[in-house]
Amino acid sequence: MGLFTRAIRPPDETPNSNDALTAAPNTVGPPGVNPGDPHGVTFDYSPPEPSVFTQIVPSAWSGWPAEWWTPAWGNQLNRLSGTAWTCLDLNTSVLSTMPPYLVGASPTLNADWLRNPNPDIYSSWEEFARQLFWDYQAAGEAFVLATAWYATGWPSRFHVVPPWFVNVEMDTGRRRYTIGPLDVTSDILHIRYTSTVDNARGVGPLEAGRYNLIAADVLARYATTLASNGLIPSSILEAPVDLSPEQAAGIRDDWVAQRTANPGFPAVLAGGLKWTPTQLNPKDLALLELSQYNESRIAVLLGVPPFLVGLPSGGDSMTYSNVQSIFDYHWRAGLRPKAQTVMSALSGWALPRGTVVELNRDAYVQPGPLERAQTAQILNAIVDADGNPVLTVQEIRASERFDNSTPQDLASGVLK
């Protein structure tokens, strides 16, 4: 008998003679059965509204162990540790607020999506870029779906689609994309953090650091449980005489109940009982060093110097000399590779060959006013054979926003 046949065939043994249509629910099954609430399921016979963006939202049911996670369907970002969320928030906030501009664009090129890729969904470019970079880092892949096109055939309106909405399969060596029953292969951009030729999906840094996330969750639960129990440390209650298991359990339960109900009050022991803690101080009690080390590893996985998210820097010889150097390192080692990869993919999908969109990093890593003034002075003093300086006074004023205006080429989104 095959597996499918066994799955649909009723058992040969009849549990009892009760009528399944008229008997109570708990009298039909095998002896001792206790099914769940029969009213927990509602049948709706009205036809549902058609939608290609149907999402399965998992939820635990009666009897589901509290310590178990529900299946990994849909959005799992609520499982991120505080450090992972903080690092993602920092990276996406910085990258999304770097103004985009075009390089090598034709004067007649239509690219008003630089201001807002989809006004029906987003309030600005920053909102779109934040979603794009968040999915790219947190999920290891980002999907951009085009919904309108210019007459030239290039996308004019597009938005980010959550990765769990998109099904990706390898089809004769190429990726095929579907959202529900719709094939969107020709209309979607798939940006992968790390990819291989035999894997249809992208893999992100949090996938490699999943055990760090689990450890962070376990340590957080440990600290929460410890606090909710009145900060009772692991300890031993010693009795001067032998106790039965029932007596030992009773003394233990009374001790925990009193400590939980009266945190901070001194304990009173009688009958020769002796309390011996197995952990000595709050620092060891909270596993502080282990927690900080684990959270630092999560920050490094996401390309964020631990110091920027409030974690110890270590104080070794490689400690940053000043704030500017740590921002510069964050940009060079963490943000720039991500910005380059995502913007390059977006350029190849939404723009003609030879035209790219880049992010202006100056607001994040530009030097102080004195260093900028010295650089401008040097560039203004360098002239060509005709006496034209590399940087004119008007260009210096415009770059420093002294005249409260934006150069015409940047205002149009094109850097010539």
N, C-alpha and C positions, 0 to 999 in steps of 0.2 A: 504494500500500500504506500503510495507516494505521500510526500509531505503535504501537498495541497489537498489530497483526498482526506488525509487524517485531520486537516484543519477544519474542513467543512462537514465532515461526517459526525453525527451525534454519537455519543458513547453507547456501547452495547449494554452497559449496566444501567438499569433504571434506579435512581436514588431512592424514590418512594412512589407511592401510588397517588399522590395528591395531583389534582388537576391544575396544570400550570396557568389556566385562564381565570380560575376563580379563587385559588388559594392565595394566602398571604405571601408576599415575596420571600420571606425567610423560611418558608416551609416546603419549597419546591426543590431546592438544591440538596447536595449531600448533607449528612448530619453535621451539625455544628456550624454551618455556613451563616455568615452575617453580612449580607451585602450592604452597599452604601445606600444613601438616601435615594429612593426611587423617583423622587421629584427633582433630582439634580440635573436631569437632562430634559430639555424642552424641544419638541419637534415643531419646526415652523415650515408649513407646507407652501407658503407664498414664495414665488420665484425670486431669487436674490437679484440685486442690481449687478449687471455685468461689470467687472473691473479686472484689469490686468495686474493691478498692484495689490493683490491679495497677499496678506502676510499671516503666517502662523505664529500666534503668540502663545508660548508655553506657559503653563501654570501647574503648580503642584496640586494634587488631589488628596482626599482623605486617606490617611495611611502613608503618604509620601514622607520619607524620613526628612526631618528638618535640616540635617547636615548635607543632604544631597542637592546638587545643582540640577535644575531642570535641563532638558536637552538643549544643545547649542543651536537653536533656531532663532533667527531674527537678530535683533540688536542686543549684543552682550556687553555694551559699553558701561552698563551699570555695575559690572563686576570689576571695573578698573580700581586699582588702589588710589589712595589720595595723591601719592607722588606721581603716578602715571597720569592721572587727570591733570595735575598741576603742570607737568612738563608739556603735555599736549596743548593745554590752554596757552602756555607761554609761547611755544613754537608757532601755533596757528595765529595767535594774536599779533605777533611780530610780522610774520610773513603776509598775512592778509592786509595789513596796513601799509605795506610797502607799495607805493604807487606803481602801476604797470605802465609800460610805454613800448612802442614799436621801434624796431631797428631795421633799416633797409626797406621801409614801406614806400609804395608808390603814392603820390599825392592824391590819386583818385580811389585809393583802397577804402572800402567800407569796413570799419571795425569799431562801430559805436558800442559793441558789447564790452569794450574796455571800461565803460562807465557802469554798465549793468547788463549782465548776460541774459537776464530774463526778468523784466520789471513786474511780471505777473506773480513771481515767486519771491524775488529778492528785493531788498530795499537799496542795495548798492553792490558794487564789485566786492567790497570787503566781506559781505555776508557769503557770497558765492565762494570766494577764495578760502574763507575759514572752513567751510564744509569740505572743500576739495582737499586741503592739506590735512584736515582731521582724519578723513577716511584713508588717505594715503599712508599716514603713520600708524593709526590705531588698527585698521583692518588689513593693512599691507597692500591695499589696492583701492583705486578710486574710479568711478564710472561717471562719464559725462554724456548725457543724451541730448542730441540736437532735436529741436521741435520746429524750427523755421530756418529758411535759407535765403541768401541773397540771390539775385539773378545770375551771379557768377557761379553759383553752386556751393559757395563756402557757407558754413553755418552762421546764422545771424542771431539765433536765440537757442540757448541750451541751459541745462541745469544738472546738478549732481544727483545721481540716483544711488540710494543706499545699497551697499554691496549685497546684502541678503535678499534684495529684490531680483537680482540678476542671476540667471543660470548660465554657466559657461561650460562648454564641452569642446573637446578636441575633435575636429572633423577633417579627416585626411590631412593632418598636419597643420590645420588652421583652426583658430578659435571661432566658435559659433555662439552667439549671444541671443538669449530669449528672455523676455519678461512675460511670465504667464504663457499664453499661446502665441504671442507676437515675436517674430524674428526681427531683432533690432541690430543685426550685425553691421549693416551699412550706415547706421545712424549713431553709433555709440563709440566713445573713446574709453579705452581700458588702460589705466596707468598703474603699473605694478611696481611695488617697492623692490622686490627681488623675484625673478622669474627664471624658469627653466623651460626647455623645449618640450618636456614631457608632463608639465603641470599647467593646467588651464588657468588656475588662479594665481594671484600674487601672494607672497609671504612677507609679513611685516616683522619689525623688531620685537614686538610683544609676543609673537609666536615663539621666537627663540627664548624669550624671557618668561614663558608661561609659568615655570616653576618659581620664579621670583615673585610673580603676582600671587600664586597660591600661598607662598610663604608669607607675603605681606598680609593676605587675607587671614591666614591662621593666626599670625601675631596680633592683628587688630582684634580678632575675636577673643583671643586670650586676654588682652588688656581690657576689653569691654566686659567680659565675664568676671574678671578679677574685680573691676570697679563695681559692678552690679552686686557682687557678693560681699560688699563692704570692705574691700581690699584685704581679704583674709589670705595670707600667704600660705603656701604649702607647708604643712607642719605635721607633727606627731603628738598625740596625746598618750602619755604613758601612765598606766595604772599600777599601783603596788601589788595588786593581786591578779590572779587569772580571771578573765571574764569570758562569759559565753558569747557567741556571735550576736545574740539578741541584745545583750547588755552593752557590748562594744558599739553596736549600731545606734543604740539609744543615746549613749553618751556623745557620740560623734554628731548625731543630728541635733541634739540640744546645743552643743557648742556652736555649730554653724548657724543655727537659728538665732542664738543670742548675739553672736558677732555681727550678723547681717542686720538685725533689728537695732543694734546699739553700736554703730561704728564710731571708733574713737574713744569709747568708754573702756576703762580698765576691766580686765577679766578677773573673776573671782573663782578660784579652783578649790575644791574641798575633797576630802576622802583620799588625800595623797596623790591626786592627779598632778602630772607635770606636763607642761606644754613646751615643746621644742621646735622652733622654726627650722625649716630646711633651706630657706632663702633668707638672707640677712638684711638687705637694704632695698629701698625702692628702685634703685638703678638696676640691680640684678633682678629684682622682682619683675620689672617690666621688660627685661631682655633688651635694654636700650641699645647697646652696641650692636647686637645682632640685627635689630630692626633698622638701625641707621645704615649698616652695611648693605642690607638687602635693598633698601630704598635708594641708596646711592647707585647700585647696579641698575635699577630700573631707570634712573635718570640718565645714566651713561648710555643705555640701550637706545634712548630716544634722542641722544645727541645734545643733552643739556648738562652743563657743568653743575655738579651737585650744589655748589655754593649759591647758584641763582634760585634754587628752590628751598633754601633754608637748611641744607644739609651740611655737615662738617666738610671742610675742604681738605683736611688731612695735615696741613701745615708743613708739607715737605718742600724740597728745593724747587718744585715746579709750581708752587703757589703763585697765583697771578699777582703782579706788582701793583696794579690799580684797576679801577672799574673799567676803564677804557680797554684794557688788554683782555679782560674776561669777556666783554661784549664782542671784541674782535675775534677771539677764539670761538665763541659760540657761533658767530656768523660763518667763519671759515670752515670749521670742522662739522658743525651741526646743521645750520640753516642753508648755507649756499648749495651743498650737494642736493638737498631736497628741492630748493627753488629751481635749480638748473634742470633737474630731471623732469619736474612737473611742467615747467614753462616750455621746455623743449618739446615735450609730447603734445602740449596744447597748441604750440605753434605749428607743428607738422600736421595737425588735424584740422585746424581752423584757419590757416593762413597759407598763401601761396609760397612756393619754394623761394628761399632767399630772404624771407621776412620772418622775424622772430619777435616774440613778446618777452620782455625781461622785467624784473622788479628792481626798483630804485632802493638800494640799501643804505643810502647816505643818511637817512634820518636815524638809523640805528647805530651805525658805526662811524659816522663822520667825526673827525677830530675836533678839538676845542677851537674857540674863536681865534686865539693867537696863532695856532698852527695853520688854520685855514687862511688867515691873513698873510702869513709868511709864504705859503704855497702860491697864493694868488699874486703876490708881489714878484716872486721868481718867474712865474709864467708870463706875467705882464712885461717883464724885462727881456724875455726871449723874443726876438723879432726875426722875420724872414728877410730875404734880399730886398724886398720892397718896403721894409720898415713896419710891417704889420705884426703886432704882438700875438703870441699864442692865445692870450686871454685879454680881451679888451675891458676897459673900465665898466662899460655898460653890461657886459656879460658877468662881471664880478658882482655888480649891484643886483642883477637879476637872480644869480645863484644864491645870494644871501637874502633875497626878498627885501632889499632896502626900499624899493619903490612899490612894495606891496602888489606886485604883478607877477605873472608867470610868462616866461618866454612863449612866443607864439607857437613854436614847434612843439613844446611840451603841452601846451594847452589843448592842442588838437590830438594829443596822444601819440605823436610821431617824433622820434628823436632822429634828426638828420645828421 
